[in-house]
Amino acid sequence: MAILKLGIPKGSLEKSTIDMFAKAGYRIRVGSRSYYPEIDDPGIECMLIRAQEMARYVGEEVLDAGLTGYDWIVESGLDVIEVAELVYGKVGRRPLRWVVAVPEDSDIREPSDLAGKRIATEAVVMTQKYLGKLGISADVEFSWGATEAKPPQLADAIVEITETGSSLRANNLRILDTICESTTRLITNEAAWNDTDKRQKIERIALLLSAVLAAENRVGLMMNVEKKNLQKVLEIIPAMRRPTISPLVDDNWTALTTIIDEHVVRELIPTLKELGAEGIVEFSLNKLIE
């Protein structure tokens, strides 16, 4: 059996990635000083790699597959296969943004004002491509960290990743423009993709992780409904397609099961009760295959 060498992103995505794998059915345990986490699948070997380096190691076939941001795929310039888009992050479930930011009191008001300025960023290639498309010439330098603290003494502007914008605001920076939106991707290379066993393993991981994300913020509802009230109940239930309806021993009643967005439950359950539904049960979902 071929062993799949899988890269787990170390750093900000590490915990959320491991939690997501747990919901998908994979138990990953990280030692305090180890870069080789244990996983309860004998067909997988894990390694912790910074997201910034993941595309390089996958592209060079050191790893068979890994999870990293679309931004770092672009930054690497390497040709990798994107198997699945997985919208999750450190804080929430929305795309991250790479933005150009300047001090609140800066006289830089639009991208063209960046001409001749010094820009600090970890994403040098991405920033240079952005400036090139706009025909702007500026000095782009690599930032080793604490990028938000560099303006105005060490840089006129920065290009930084943000999820909520709170850190930028806390450092008295304002967003000038968005240059890239990024989500997490499960990536592989041609060699692994062309290996039947490895490809099957990668596709199953993609399916299960996607199912975990699809299940978030959704719940299942089960209830018993008298047939005379069934149409009224069906009219108010939002469902992926149509609810599942099953007969009960009492021919006058049916059992109904459906999946709905969690935020509507608090309004829906009291209304269902008013329409005569009984035995209403709400249950959580780990995975949802759509």
Backbone torsions as a table, in degrees:
resi	resn	phi	psi	omega
1	MET	NA	129.6	178.5
2	ALA	-71.5	135.7	178.0
3	ILE	-91.0	127.8	178.6
4	LEU	-87.1	120.5	177.2
5	LYS	-90.1	110.9	-171.0
6	LEU	-114.5	128.0	178.1
7	GLY	-91.3	125.8	175.2
8	ILE	-103.4	128.7	-176.7
9	PRO	-67.0	124.3	178.2
10	LYS	-87.6	141.4	178.2
11	GLY	112.6	-134.3	-171.2
12	SER	-64.1	-29.9	-178.5
13	LEU	-92.1	-5.0	-170.9
14	GLU	-60.5	-53.7	-176.1
15	LYS	-65.0	-45.8	-178.2
16	SER	-65.8	-32.0	177.7
17	THR	-68.6	-46.3	-179.9
18	ILE	-65.1	-38.7	176.6
19	ASP	-63.1	-39.7	-179.4
20	MET	-68.1	-40.1	176.2
21	PHE	-62.3	-37.0	179.5
22	ALA	-62.4	-42.5	178.2
23	LYS	-67.0	-28.2	178.9
24	ALA	-79.0	-9.6	177.7
25	GLY	107.9	3.9	179.5
26	TYR	-106.8	122.9	178.8
27	ARG	-95.7	114.8	179.8
28	ILE	-112.2	127.9	179.6
29	ARG	-119.1	125.1	-177.3
30	VAL	-106.1	123.1	175.1
31	GLY	-73.0	156.9	-174.8
32	SER	-62.5	-29.0	-177.8
33	ARG	-125.4	11.0	-175.0
34	SER	-101.3	142.9	174.6
35	TYR	-100.6	7.8	-179.5
36	TYR	-123.3	84.8	-178.7
37	PRO	-62.9	151.9	174.2
38	GLU	-88.1	141.4	177.8
39	ILE	-133.6	143.7	-175.2
40	ASP	-84.2	37.7	175.3
41	ASP	-132.9	111.5	-177.2
42	PRO	-64.8	-11.6	180.0
43	GLY	-92.1	4.5	-178.0
44	ILE	-129.6	136.9	169.4
45	GLU	-117.3	128.3	-177.7
46	CYS	-103.4	152.0	172.6
47	MET	-143.7	136.3	176.3
48	LEU	-83.0	122.7	-178.8
49	ILE	-135.4	139.1	175.4
50	ARG	-60.6	140.0	-178.1
51	ALA	-56.3	-33.2	-179.1
52	GLN	-62.3	-26.2	-176.2
53	GLU	-102.2	-8.9	-170.8
54	MET	-59.3	-47.4	-176.8
55	ALA	-61.9	-34.8	179.8
56	ARG	-65.6	-46.9	-177.7
57	TYR	-70.5	-33.3	175.4
58	VAL	-71.7	-44.7	-179.1
59	GLY	-63.0	-32.5	179.3
60	GLU	-90.0	5.7	174.9
61	GLU	67.5	20.5	170.7
62	VAL	-71.2	-38.0	173.3
63	LEU	-115.1	151.7	177.6
64	ASP	-83.1	-34.0	-177.1
65	ALA	-157.0	165.7	179.4
66	GLY	-173.7	169.3	177.8
67	LEU	-113.8	129.9	-179.9
68	THR	-156.2	170.4	179.9
69	GLY	-81.7	150.9	175.6
70	TYR	-57.3	-33.6	180.0
71	ASP	-59.4	-41.2	-177.5
72	TRP	-77.7	-22.0	171.8
73	ILE	-66.8	-46.4	178.0
74	VAL	-61.6	-44.6	-176.9
75	GLU	-63.8	-35.9	-178.3
76	SER	-71.2	-31.4	-177.6
77	GLY	72.5	8.8	-177.5
78	LEU	-90.1	153.8	-179.2
79	ASP	-91.8	102.7	176.8
80	VAL	-122.7	163.1	179.4
81	ILE	-96.5	123.9	177.4
82	GLU	-89.9	110.6	-175.5
83	VAL	-83.8	-41.1	-177.3
84	ALA	-152.8	145.2	171.6
85	GLU	-96.5	126.8	-176.3
86	LEU	-124.5	105.6	-173.5
87	VAL	-85.5	91.9	174.5
88	TYR	-152.8	159.1	-179.7
89	GLY	-149.8	-164.7	-179.0
90	LYS	-69.3	-40.3	-174.5
91	VAL	-104.8	-50.4	-172.8
92	GLY	-135.7	-165.6	-177.5
93	ARG	-118.0	67.0	176.9
94	ARG	-149.6	158.7	-179.4
95	PRO	-60.1	146.8	171.7
96	LEU	-86.1	155.9	179.8
97	ARG	-123.5	134.4	167.4
98	TRP	-92.9	122.1	-174.1
99	VAL	-126.2	153.1	168.6
100	VAL	-88.8	126.2	-179.2
101	ALA	-129.8	146.9	-179.7
102	VAL	-135.7	162.4	176.7
103	PRO	-58.6	149.2	-178.9
104	GLU	-52.8	-38.4	-176.1
105	ASP	-95.3	12.2	-178.8
106	SER	-69.2	148.9	176.6
107	ASP	-85.4	3.1	174.4
108	ILE	-79.9	111.9	-173.6
109	ARG	-112.4	-19.1	179.8
110	GLU	-148.4	161.3	-175.5
111	PRO	-52.8	-36.1	-178.5
112	SER	-61.8	-22.9	179.0
113	ASP	-73.0	-7.4	178.7
114	LEU	-77.0	-10.9	-178.5
115	ALA	-55.5	127.3	178.3
116	GLY	77.6	2.3	-177.5
117	LYS	-91.6	166.5	176.3
118	ARG	-99.7	126.8	-177.9
119	ILE	-120.8	125.7	178.9
120	ALA	-102.0	135.7	-179.3
121	THR	-165.3	158.1	171.7
122	GLU	-86.5	-20.0	-177.7
123	ALA	-103.6	73.5	-174.6
124	VAL	-66.6	-47.2	-176.8
125	VAL	-62.7	-46.1	179.9
126	MET	-60.4	-42.2	-179.6
127	THR	-66.3	-41.5	179.2
128	GLN	-64.8	-37.7	177.2
129	LYS	-64.8	-40.6	178.9
130	TYR	-62.1	-48.1	-179.5
131	LEU	-65.1	-38.2	-179.6
132	GLY	-62.2	-40.3	178.7
133	LYS	-63.1	-31.0	-179.2
134	LEU	-91.5	-3.7	-178.7
135	GLY	69.4	32.7	-177.6
136	ILE	-106.7	132.7	176.5
137	SER	-104.2	120.3	179.8
138	ALA	-146.4	164.8	179.8
139	ASP	-92.2	108.6	-179.3
140	VAL	-103.5	121.5	-179.4
141	GLU	-122.8	146.8	-178.7
142	PHE	-71.3	135.7	177.6
143	SER	-106.7	130.0	-178.3
144	TRP	-86.8	2.2	-179.3
145	GLY	140.8	171.3	-178.4
146	ALA	49.8	40.8	-175.3
147	THR	-61.5	-37.3	-176.7
148	GLU	-64.1	-20.1	-177.8
149	ALA	-87.4	-5.3	-172.2
150	LYS	-78.4	-37.4	175.4
151	PRO	-73.4	146.3	-0.1
152	PRO	-97.2	-7.8	-174.4
153	GLN	-68.3	-43.2	-173.0
154	LEU	-102.4	-11.1	178.8
155	ALA	-159.2	151.4	176.9
156	ASP	-82.6	-28.9	-178.3
157	ALA	-153.0	164.7	174.9
158	ILE	-132.0	157.9	167.5
159	VAL	-118.0	116.4	-171.6
160	GLU	-138.3	155.6	178.5
161	ILE	-89.5	142.4	179.6
162	THR	-144.1	148.0	176.1
163	GLU	-108.5	-41.0	-179.3
164	THR	-119.2	-17.3	-177.2
165	GLY	84.7	-3.6	-174.9
166	SER	-65.7	-38.9	-179.0
167	SER	-66.9	-37.8	177.6
168	LEU	-64.3	-44.4	179.3
169	ARG	-64.1	-37.7	179.8
170	ALA	-64.1	-25.3	178.5
171	ASN	-100.3	18.9	176.5
172	ASN	57.5	42.8	177.3
173	LEU	-114.5	146.5	176.1
174	ARG	-118.7	146.6	-177.7
175	ILE	-80.2	128.1	179.4
176	LEU	-93.8	-40.0	-177.4
177	ASP	-164.0	157.1	173.6
178	THR	-103.5	128.5	-177.0
179	ILE	-105.4	-18.4	-178.7
180	CYS	-164.3	139.3	169.2
181	GLU	-106.3	138.5	-174.1
182	SER	-132.8	139.3	171.2
183	THR	-126.4	163.8	179.1
184	THR	-73.5	140.4	178.6
185	ARG	-127.0	142.4	168.4
186	LEU	-89.8	119.3	-174.0
187	ILE	-120.2	158.7	175.4
188	THR	-148.2	-177.6	177.7
189	ASN	-121.0	170.4	-175.1
190	GLU	-62.9	-38.2	-178.1
191	ALA	-61.7	-46.2	179.5
192	ALA	-70.0	-38.1	-178.2
193	TRP	-66.5	-29.5	-179.6
194	ASN	-88.3	-5.0	175.1
195	ASP	-88.6	117.5	-172.7
196	THR	-56.3	-47.4	-177.6
197	ASP	-65.6	-45.0	-178.9
198	LYS	-67.0	-40.5	179.5
199	ARG	-62.3	-42.9	178.5
200	GLN	-60.7	-41.7	179.5
201	LYS	-64.7	-43.0	-179.7
202	ILE	-64.5	-43.7	-179.3
203	GLU	-64.7	-36.5	178.5
204	ARG	-69.1	-39.7	176.5
205	ILE	-61.8	-44.8	179.8
206	ALA	-60.1	-43.8	-179.6
207	LEU	-61.7	-47.0	-175.4
208	LEU	-70.3	-40.9	178.4
209	LEU	-66.0	-40.2	176.9
210	SER	-63.2	-37.3	179.3
211	ALA	-66.5	-36.0	176.9
212	VAL	-62.5	-46.2	-179.2
213	LEU	-67.8	-35.9	179.4
214	ALA	-65.4	-29.4	-177.2
215	ALA	-80.8	-17.5	-177.9
216	GLU	-63.9	140.5	179.0
217	ASN	65.1	18.5	172.7
218	ARG	-125.6	151.2	178.8
219	VAL	-136.9	163.1	174.2
220	GLY	-101.0	148.4	175.0
221	LEU	-127.1	133.2	172.6
222	MET	-122.6	145.2	-179.5
223	MET	-162.5	162.2	172.1
224	ASN	-106.9	135.0	-175.8
225	VAL	-132.9	131.8	174.9
226	GLU	-69.0	138.1	-173.2
227	LYS	-55.7	-34.8	-179.0
228	LYS	-66.9	-20.1	179.8
229	ASN	-102.9	-1.8	-171.0
230	LEU	-61.3	-44.3	-176.5
231	GLN	-63.1	-40.5	178.5
232	LYS	-63.9	-38.7	178.0
233	VAL	-66.0	-44.1	-179.8
234	LEU	-61.4	-32.0	-177.5
235	GLU	-68.9	-23.4	-176.9
236	ILE	-105.5	-5.5	-176.8
237	ILE	-92.7	117.2	171.2
238	PRO	-78.5	130.4	-178.3
239	ALA	-138.2	160.2	178.8
240	MET	-59.1	-45.1	170.4
241	ARG	-130.3	-91.4	173.9
242	ARG	-130.5	148.4	178.7
243	PRO	-63.3	157.7	173.5
244	THR	-84.9	127.8	-178.3
245	ILE	-120.0	126.6	-178.1
246	SER	-126.1	147.5	179.0
247	PRO	-74.2	152.6	174.1
248	LEU	-112.0	171.7	178.8
249	VAL	-58.7	-40.3	175.4
250	ASP	-79.4	114.4	-176.0
251	ASP	-62.3	-15.4	-179.6
252	ASN	-84.8	-5.3	-175.6
253	TRP	-125.5	154.3	175.2
254	THR	-131.7	156.4	172.5
255	ALA	-100.8	135.8	-175.8
256	LEU	-126.0	132.9	177.7
257	THR	-129.3	137.0	-179.6
258	THR	-151.6	165.3	176.3
259	ILE	-120.8	129.8	-176.0
260	ILE	-138.7	165.8	174.3
261	ASP	-68.5	136.7	-173.3
262	GLU	-61.7	-33.1	-173.1
263	HIS	-68.3	-15.4	-179.6
264	VAL	-93.3	-7.6	-173.0
265	VAL	-62.8	-41.9	-175.1
266	ARG	-62.9	-28.3	176.8
267	GLU	-87.8	-31.3	-172.4
268	LEU	-76.9	-44.1	-174.6
269	ILE	-59.5	-47.6	177.5
270	PRO	-59.1	-37.1	179.3
271	THR	-68.0	-39.3	177.3
272	LEU	-61.4	-40.5	178.4
273	LYS	-62.9	-40.9	179.3
274	GLU	-63.7	-29.6	-179.5
275	LEU	-86.9	5.6	174.0
276	GLY	97.6	3.9	177.5
277	ALA	-66.8	144.6	-179.7
278	GLU	-132.2	162.9	178.4
279	GLY	58.0	39.5	-177.4
280	ILE	-73.4	125.1	179.9
281	VAL	-126.2	128.1	173.3
282	GLU	-102.4	135.2	179.4
283	PHE	-137.0	148.6	-177.8
284	SER	-82.4	162.1	-179.4
285	LEU	-121.5	137.9	172.8
286	ASN	-92.4	-40.6	-177.6
287	LYS	-139.3	149.6	176.9
288	LEU	-141.2	112.6	177.5
289	ILE	-93.1	112.5	-176.0
290	GLU	-93.9	NA	NA
